[in-house]
Amino acid sequence: MTRTPSIRPLPTWRATAALLLALGALAPLRAAPLSATLIAERACPATVAIRHDANPGAIHLDPGARYPVVGANRPDQPSHYLLRLQGVEPSQRWVAHDCGRLVEVADTATPPAPTGEPRYLLAVSWQPAFCERRGRAPECRDQTPQRFDARAFSLHGLWPQPRDNVYCDVPAKARALSRDGDWQRLPALALAPDTRRELDRVMPGTRSALHRHEWVKHGSCYGDDPEGYFADSLRLLAALNASPVRDLFVSRIGQHLRASEVRAAFDRAFGKGAGERVQLVCHDGLISELRLALKGPIEAGRGLDALLRAAPPRAAGCKGGRVDRAGRD
């Protein structure tokens, strides 16, 4: 068979990053102190390299949010910092030095309590897209088109804001287990049998002890016990899955869906302006997650519509992607 070396597929962002590294396009890294944090002041793009604008997921910093600093490109007067971002791939991204300001924070410090009305992010996954990347995860090995999470949003977590409001009064050992991904060794949670059954159904990650990690990292700052934290999370997820937003995703399985269409669906379901509070997260052309900005006390009688419309707008995130179907493509 004759080869045609002049015809080559365009490289993926992973291949591009590897090539840039080999050519020296990624600036040399100096490890920054582990306690260094960058407080974002501008919505700067977070790229995989300094001299290349590849930005999988179209990720931008969230002004006011705090990001752990992994390193800097020069020991003196760096032009760029390497940050660790949550919920994106790759998680380490470069930003210009003037995108925010550096502060030193003690690793054992308890984050200050937020002032004013509480703010949250409700992170919900489209599980088939997650399983395309994590096929060996326990929750992905037997996913079928008949399972709940093949045609509905799954719970990732409910995150008190601001972003650094995590690990409240959590012992150092539990923090380390959570950060290292050793979630099965985290303490078991006292949940009512009905709550645990529903959580297992709509949060497939419980098979990987995701619920323990979410409680330690985020629930510890929620101001309630695990039962209250997850009961509220389940109620919000149920409202989303009972809405036309879920219907839109199900109707477009296997097809491309634009961010503007998703946001319009939120406006129809939860009132004008709700869509501006929704951010899409995409990986490899697939919509993998929605992040809903919420504001106000999460309590009986206060629905998802009111919580969404009270929150500040968020960047749309990625421009859209394919709605993946269950099973490996």
Secondary structure, DSSP 8 states (H G I E B T S, - for coil): ----TT------HHHHHHHHHHTT-S---EE--TTEEEEE-S--B-BSSSS----TT--B--TT-EEEEEEESSSSS-SEEEEE-TT-SS-EEEEEGGGEEEEE--TT-------SS-EEEEEEE-HHHHHHH-TTSTTTTT--TTSGGGSS-EEEEEEESSTT---TT--HHHHHHHHTT-GGGS------HHHHHHHHHH-GGGGGTHHHHHHHHTGGGTTS-HHHHHHHHHHHHHHHHTSHHHHHHHHTBTSEEEHHHHHHHHHHHH-TTGGGGEEEEEETTEEEEEEEEEES---TT--HHHHHHHS-----BSSEEEB--SS--
